[in-house]
Amino acid sequence: MYAFDYQRPAGLDEALAALRAGEDVKLLAGGQTLLPTLKQRLAQPSVLVDLAAIPELSRIEHSQYFLTIGAMTRHADVAASSVVAEAIPAVADLAGLIGDPAVRNRGTIGGSIANNDPTADYPAACLALGATIITNARRIAADDFFTGLFETALAEDEVILAVEFPVGARAAYRKFRNPASRYAMAGVFVAERSGEVRVAVTGAGQGGVFRWSDAETALAADFSPAAVDALALDPSDVMADLHGSAEYRAQLVKVMAKRAVAAIVG
């Protein structure tokens, strides 16, 4: 790692002041993406601002219409939460599939979506459920938040405070995990509400998380695993690496979509 200053503010105002005080300041949430990047010397921030000591960023609340999860809430806490399991069981299931126990006890929902890693799980839940990302400055619809590979709509001085998920949809998440890292090689989150279907795919897109519109149309007409049989995801926009070809990942997306739908209807 390169040398940097470390700050651990106790409040949001202090964190924002620290973020705006320097030219190359990075926020530290769970650190599951940032710290490996620093170790590989792919980033050289002058200051790290750790958000872990700000209590209002770690919360889980369920109202009549929304499930709200604070940005610094750990994956393990989401997975174990009876509130989440009651409001949106698929979100609790997703959190329990992230990485391994060490990752789940350090990683946070805010860090996951802020980095928009192409293999992260939470972006698929946000996109499929039509979540809203709440920052210190505004509210951003998930459809507008994820803008590209490792890119989001966040401004340089903007901090995610919470993620707000609408409740009431039938939903499920299924993924094929890399056997070593347990990150998604293909993960599909399916949500259905009053005939509207949203299908979000992670782990496969060259540009990061995306909605599979063909699957949404087919499932809106016939919400069953069989409705996906005739579909084929175009592999030209799908990632390929030493773990699998683009064609292989495209087929995995189809299989995971069918499994998610089967979990909802079965």
C-alpha positions as a Markdown table, in Angstrom:
| # | Residue | x | y | z |
|---|---|---|---|---|
| 1 | Met | 0.0 | 0.0 | 0.0 |
| 2 | Tyr | 1.0 | 3.6 | -0.4 |
| 3 | Ala | 1.0 | 6.0 | 2.6 |
| 4 | Phe | -2.3 | 7.7 | 3.5 |
| 5 | Asp | -4.1 | 9.4 | 6.3 |
| 6 | Tyr | -6.8 | 7.6 | 8.2 |
| 7 | Gln | -9.8 | 9.3 | 9.7 |
| 8 | Arg | -12.7 | 7.8 | 11.6 |
| 9 | Pro | -15.4 | 10.5 | 12.1 |
| 10 | Ala | -18.1 | 10.0 | 14.7 |
| 11 | Gly | -20.8 | 11.9 | 12.7 |
| 12 | Leu | -22.0 | 12.5 | 9.2 |
| 13 | Asp | -21.2 | 16.2 | 9.1 |
| 14 | Glu | -17.6 | 15.4 | 10.2 |
| 15 | Ala | -17.4 | 12.7 | 7.4 |
| 16 | Leu | -18.6 | 15.1 | 4.8 |
| 17 | Ala | -16.2 | 17.8 | 5.9 |
| 18 | Ala | -13.3 | 15.3 | 5.6 |
| 19 | Leu | -14.5 | 14.1 | 2.2 |
| 20 | Arg | -14.6 | 17.7 | 0.9 |
| 21 | Ala | -11.3 | 18.8 | 2.4 |
| 22 | Gly | -8.9 | 16.9 | 0.1 |
| 23 | Glu | -8.5 | 16.1 | -3.6 |
| 24 | Asp | -8.2 | 12.3 | -3.4 |
| 25 | Val | -10.2 | 11.2 | -0.4 |
| 26 | Lys | -11.8 | 7.8 | -0.4 |
| 27 | Leu | -14.7 | 6.6 | 1.8 |
| 28 | Leu | -14.1 | 3.3 | 3.6 |
| 29 | Ala | -17.2 | 1.2 | 4.3 |
| 30 | Gly | -16.6 | -2.6 | 4.6 |
| 31 | Gly | -13.4 | -2.4 | 2.5 |
| 32 | Gln | -14.0 | -5.6 | 0.6 |
| 33 | Thr | -13.3 | -3.9 | -2.7 |
| 34 | Leu | -11.2 | -0.9 | -1.7 |
| 35 | Leu | -8.6 | -2.6 | 0.5 |
| 36 | Pro | -7.6 | -5.2 | -2.0 |
| 37 | Thr | -7.3 | -2.4 | -4.6 |
| 38 | Leu | -5.0 | -0.5 | -2.2 |
| 39 | Lys | -2.9 | -3.7 | -1.5 |
| 40 | Gln | -2.4 | -4.1 | -5.3 |
| 41 | Arg | -1.4 | -0.5 | -5.6 |
| 42 | Leu | -4.2 | 0.2 | -8.1 |
| 43 | Ala | -5.4 | 3.2 | -6.0 |
| 44 | Gln | -3.5 | 5.8 | -4.1 |
| 45 | Pro | -5.9 | 8.0 | -2.0 |
| 46 | Ser | -4.4 | 10.6 | 0.2 |
| 47 | Val | -7.0 | 10.1 | 2.9 |
| 48 | Leu | -9.3 | 7.2 | 3.9 |
| 49 | Val | -12.5 | 8.3 | 5.8 |
| 50 | Asp | -13.9 | 5.3 | 7.7 |
| 51 | Leu | -17.7 | 5.5 | 8.1 |
| 52 | Ala | -17.9 | 2.6 | 10.7 |
| 53 | Ala | -18.4 | 4.9 | 13.7 |
| 54 | Ile | -21.4 | 6.8 | 12.4 |
| 55 | Pro | -24.3 | 5.1 | 14.2 |
| 56 | Glu | -27.2 | 6.4 | 12.0 |
| 57 | Leu | -25.7 | 4.6 | 9.0 |
| 58 | Ser | -26.3 | 1.1 | 10.5 |
| 59 | Arg | -30.0 | 0.5 | 10.7 |
| 60 | Ile | -32.8 | -1.7 | 9.4 |
| 61 | Glu | -36.4 | -0.3 | 9.4 |
| 62 | His | -39.6 | -1.7 | 8.0 |
| 63 | Ser | -42.6 | 0.5 | 7.4 |
| 64 | Gln | -45.9 | -0.3 | 5.6 |
| 65 | Tyr | -44.4 | 0.4 | 2.2 |
| 66 | Phe | -40.7 | 0.2 | 2.5 |
| 67 | Leu | -37.7 | -1.7 | 3.9 |
| 68 | Thr | -34.9 | 0.7 | 4.6 |
| 69 | Ile | -31.3 | -0.5 | 5.2 |
| 70 | Gly | -28.6 | 1.8 | 6.4 |
| 71 | Ala | -25.5 | 2.0 | 4.2 |
| 72 | Met | -23.1 | 0.6 | 6.8 |
| 73 | Thr | -25.3 | -2.4 | 7.7 |
| 74 | Arg | -23.2 | -5.5 | 7.4 |
| 75 | His | -24.3 | -8.4 | 5.1 |
| 76 | Ala | -24.4 | -10.7 | 8.1 |
| 77 | Asp | -26.8 | -8.5 | 9.9 |
| 78 | Val | -29.1 | -8.3 | 6.8 |
| 79 | Ala | -29.0 | -12.1 | 6.4 |
| 80 | Ala | -29.9 | -12.7 | 10.1 |
| 81 | Ser | -32.5 | -9.9 | 10.4 |
| 82 | Ser | -36.0 | -11.1 | 11.1 |
| 83 | Val | -37.2 | -7.7 | 9.9 |
| 84 | Val | -35.7 | -8.2 | 6.5 |
| 85 | Ala | -36.9 | -11.8 | 6.4 |
| 86 | Glu | -40.5 | -10.6 | 7.0 |
| 87 | Ala | -40.4 | -7.7 | 4.7 |
| 88 | Ile | -38.4 | -9.1 | 1.7 |
| 89 | Pro | -37.1 | -12.6 | 2.3 |
| 90 | Ala | -35.2 | -12.6 | -1.0 |
| 91 | Val | -33.0 | -9.8 | 0.2 |
| 92 | Ala | -32.1 | -11.8 | 3.4 |
| 93 | Asp | -31.4 | -14.8 | 1.2 |
| 94 | Leu | -29.1 | -12.7 | -1.1 |
| 95 | Ala | -27.2 | -11.3 | 1.9 |
| 96 | Gly | -26.6 | -14.8 | 3.2 |
| 97 | Leu | -25.0 | -15.9 | -0.2 |
| 98 | Ile | -22.4 | -13.1 | -0.3 |
| 99 | Gly | -18.8 | -14.3 | -0.1 |
| 100 | Asp | -17.9 | -16.2 | 3.1 |
| 101 | Pro | -18.5 | -15.4 | 6.8 |
| 102 | Ala | -15.5 | -13.1 | 6.9 |
| 103 | Val | -16.8 | -11.1 | 4.0 |
| 104 | Arg | -20.3 | -11.0 | 5.3 |
| 105 | Asn | -19.2 | -9.7 | 8.7 |
| 106 | Arg | -17.2 | -6.9 | 7.2 |
| 107 | Gly | -18.9 | -6.0 | 3.9 |
| 108 | Thr | -21.7 | -3.5 | 3.8 |
| 109 | Ile | -24.7 | -2.8 | 1.5 |
| 110 | Gly | -23.5 | 0.8 | 0.9 |
| 111 | Gly | -20.0 | -0.2 | 0.0 |
| 112 | Ser | -21.4 | -2.9 | -2.3 |
| 113 | Ile | -23.5 | -0.6 | -4.4 |
| 114 | Ala | -21.2 | 2.4 | -4.3 |
| 115 | Asn | -18.4 | 0.3 | -5.9 |
| 116 | Asn | -20.8 | -1.3 | -8.4 |
| 117 | Asp | -18.5 | -4.3 | -8.8 |
| 118 | Pro | -19.8 | -6.3 | -11.8 |
| 119 | Thr | -19.9 | -9.5 | -9.6 |
| 120 | Ala | -21.6 | -7.9 | -6.6 |
| 121 | Asp | -25.0 | -9.2 | -5.5 |
| 122 | Tyr | -26.8 | -6.1 | -4.1 |
| 123 | Pro | -27.0 | -4.2 | -7.3 |
| 124 | Ala | -29.2 | -6.9 | -8.8 |
| 125 | Ala | -31.6 | -6.6 | -5.8 |
| 126 | Cys | -31.7 | -2.8 | -6.1 |
| 127 | Leu | -32.4 | -2.9 | -9.8 |
| 128 | Ala | -35.0 | -5.7 | -9.7 |
| 129 | Leu | -36.9 | -4.3 | -6.7 |
| 130 | Gly | -36.9 | -0.7 | -8.0 |
| 131 | Ala | -35.0 | 0.5 | -4.9 |
| 132 | Thr | -34.1 | 4.1 | -4.2 |
| 133 | Ile | -30.6 | 5.0 | -3.0 |
| 134 | Ile | -30.7 | 7.8 | -0.4 |
| 135 | Thr | -27.7 | 10.1 | -0.1 |
| 136 | Asn | -26.9 | 13.2 | 1.8 |
| 137 | Ala | -28.0 | 15.2 | -1.1 |
| 138 | Arg | -30.8 | 13.4 | -2.9 |
| 139 | Arg | -32.8 | 10.3 | -3.7 |
| 140 | Ile | -31.6 | 8.3 | -6.8 |
| 141 | Ala | -33.7 | 5.6 | -8.4 |
| 142 | Ala | -31.7 | 2.4 | -8.9 |
| 143 | Asp | -32.4 | 2.5 | -12.7 |
| 144 | Asp | -30.4 | 5.8 | -12.7 |
| 145 | Phe | -27.8 | 4.9 | -10.1 |
| 146 | Phe | -25.8 | 2.2 | -11.8 |
| 147 | Thr | -24.2 | 3.8 | -14.8 |
| 148 | Gly | -21.4 | 1.4 | -15.9 |
| 149 | Leu | -18.6 | -0.9 | -14.8 |
| 150 | Phe | -17.5 | 0.3 | -11.4 |
| 151 | Glu | -19.4 | 3.5 | -12.1 |
| 152 | Thr | -22.4 | 5.1 | -10.4 |
| 153 | Ala | -24.3 | 8.4 | -10.4 |
| 154 | Leu | -22.7 | 9.5 | -7.1 |
| 155 | Ala | -21.0 | 12.8 | -7.0 |
| 156 | Glu | -17.5 | 13.1 | -5.5 |
| 157 | Asp | -18.8 | 14.6 | -2.3 |
| 158 | Glu | -21.9 | 12.4 | -2.0 |
| 159 | Val | -22.4 | 9.7 | 0.6 |
| 160 | Ile | -24.9 | 6.9 | 0.6 |
| 161 | Leu | -27.0 | 7.0 | 3.7 |
| 162 | Ala | -29.5 | 4.1 | 3.1 |
| 163 | Val | -31.2 | 2.0 | 0.5 |
| 164 | Glu | -35.0 | 2.0 | 0.4 |
| 165 | Phe | -36.7 | -1.1 | -1.0 |
| 166 | Pro | -40.4 | -1.1 | -1.8 |
| 167 | Val | -42.1 | -4.1 | -0.2 |
| 168 | Gly | -44.9 | -6.3 | -1.6 |
| 169 | Ala | -43.3 | -7.9 | -4.6 |
| 170 | Arg | -42.8 | -11.7 | -5.0 |
| 171 | Ala | -39.1 | -12.1 | -5.4 |
| 172 | Ala | -36.2 | -14.5 | -5.5 |
| 173 | Tyr | -32.4 | -14.4 | -6.2 |
| 174 | Arg | -30.4 | -17.3 | -7.5 |
| 175 | Lys | -26.7 | -17.2 | -8.4 |
| 176 | Phe | -23.9 | -19.5 | -9.7 |
| 177 | Arg | -20.9 | -18.8 | -7.4 |
| 178 | Asn | -17.3 | -18.8 | -8.4 |
| 179 | Pro | -16.1 | -21.8 | -6.3 |
| 180 | Ala | -13.0 | -19.9 | -5.0 |
| 181 | Ser | -14.2 | -16.3 | -4.4 |
| 182 | Arg | -18.0 | -17.1 | -4.1 |
| 183 | Tyr | -18.7 | -14.0 | -6.1 |
| 184 | Ala | -21.4 | -14.3 | -8.7 |
| 185 | Met | -20.4 | -15.7 | -12.1 |
| 186 | Ala | -24.1 | -15.2 | -12.9 |
| 187 | Gly | -26.7 | -14.0 | -10.5 |
| 188 | Val | -30.4 | -13.3 | -11.3 |
| 189 | Phe | -32.9 | -11.4 | -9.2 |
| 190 | Val | -36.5 | -11.7 | -10.3 |
| 191 | Ala | -39.3 | -9.6 | -8.8 |
| 192 | Glu | -43.0 | -9.6 | -9.8 |
| 193 | Arg | -45.6 | -7.1 | -8.6 |
| 194 | Ser | -49.1 | -6.8 | -10.0 |
| 195 | Gly | -48.1 | -8.3 | -13.4 |
| 196 | Glu | -44.9 | -6.1 | -13.7 |
| 197 | Val | -41.8 | -8.2 | -13.8 |
| 198 | Arg | -38.2 | -7.0 | -13.4 |
| 199 | Val | -35.2 | -9.2 | -14.0 |
| 200 | Ala | -31.8 | -8.0 | -13.0 |
| 201 | Val | -28.5 | -9.8 | -13.8 |
| 202 | Thr | -25.2 | -9.5 | -12.1 |
| 203 | Gly | -21.9 | -11.2 | -12.6 |
| 204 | Ala | -22.2 | -11.5 | -16.3 |
| 205 | Gly | -22.6 | -8.1 | -18.0 |
| 206 | Gln | -19.5 | -6.3 | -19.4 |
| 207 | Gly | -21.0 | -3.1 | -18.2 |
| 208 | Gly | -22.0 | -4.4 | -14.8 |
| 209 | Val | -25.5 | -5.1 | -13.5 |
| 210 | Phe | -28.3 | -4.9 | -16.1 |
| 211 | Arg | -32.0 | -5.7 | -16.6 |
| 212 | Trp | -32.8 | -8.5 | -19.0 |
| 213 | Ser | -35.8 | -7.0 | -20.9 |
| 214 | Asp | -36.5 | -10.1 | -23.0 |
| 215 | Ala | -37.0 | -12.2 | -19.9 |
| 216 | Glu | -39.2 | -9.5 | -18.3 |
| 217 | Thr | -41.5 | -9.5 | -21.4 |
| 218 | Ala | -41.7 | -13.3 | -21.5 |
| 219 | Leu | -42.4 | -13.6 | -17.8 |
| 220 | Ala | -45.0 | -10.8 | -17.8 |
| 221 | Ala | -47.0 | -12.9 | -20.3 |
| 222 | Asp | -46.4 | -16.2 | -18.6 |
| 223 | Phe | -44.8 | -16.2 | -15.1 |
| 224 | Ser | -43.3 | -19.7 | -15.1 |
| 225 | Pro | -39.8 | -21.2 | -15.6 |
| 226 | Ala | -40.9 | -22.5 | -19.0 |
| 227 | Ala | -41.3 | -18.9 | -20.3 |
| 228 | Val | -37.6 | -18.6 | -20.2 |
| 229 | Asp | -36.9 | -21.7 | -22.2 |
| 230 | Ala | -37.1 | -20.0 | -25.6 |
| 231 | Leu | -34.8 | -17.1 | -24.6 |
| 232 | Ala | -31.1 | -16.8 | -25.3 |
| 233 | Leu | -29.1 | -14.0 | -23.8 |
| 234 | Asp | -26.8 | -12.4 | -26.4 |
| 235 | Pro | -23.2 | -13.4 | -25.4 |
| 236 | Ser | -21.6 | -10.4 | -27.2 |
| 237 | Asp | -22.2 | -8.2 | -24.1 |
| 238 | Val | -21.4 | -10.9 | -21.6 |
| 239 | Met | -18.1 | -11.1 | -19.7 |
| 240 | Ala | -15.5 | -13.9 | -20.5 |
| 241 | Asp | -12.5 | -14.8 | -18.3 |
| 242 | Leu | -10.6 | -17.9 | -17.2 |
| 243 | His | -13.6 | -19.0 | -15.2 |
| 244 | Gly | -16.0 | -19.2 | -18.1 |
| 245 | Ser | -16.7 | -18.1 | -21.6 |
| 246 | Ala | -19.3 | -15.5 | -22.6 |
| 247 | Glu | -21.5 | -18.3 | -24.0 |
| 248 | Tyr | -21.2 | -20.3 | -20.8 |
| 249 | Arg | -22.1 | -17.3 | -18.6 |
| 250 | Ala | -25.1 | -16.4 | -20.9 |
| 251 | Gln | -26.4 | -19.9 | -20.4 |
| 252 | Leu | -25.8 | -19.6 | -16.6 |
| 253 | Val | -28.0 | -16.5 | -16.6 |
| 254 | Lys | -30.8 | -18.4 | -18.3 |
| 255 | Val | -30.6 | -21.2 | -15.8 |
| 256 | Met | -30.4 | -18.9 | -12.8 |
| 257 | Ala | -33.4 | -17.0 | -14.1 |
| 258 | Lys | -35.4 | -20.2 | -14.3 |
| 259 | Arg | -34.4 | -21.2 | -10.8 |
| 260 | Ala | -35.4 | -17.8 | -9.4 |
| 261 | Val | -38.8 | -18.0 | -11.0 |
| 262 | Ala | -39.3 | -21.6 | -9.8 |
| 263 | Ala | -38.5 | -20.5 | -6.3 |
| 264 | Ile | -41.2 | -17.8 | -6.5 |
| 265 | Val | -43.9 | -20.0 | -7.9 |
| 266 | Gly | -43.0 | -23.3 | -6.3 |
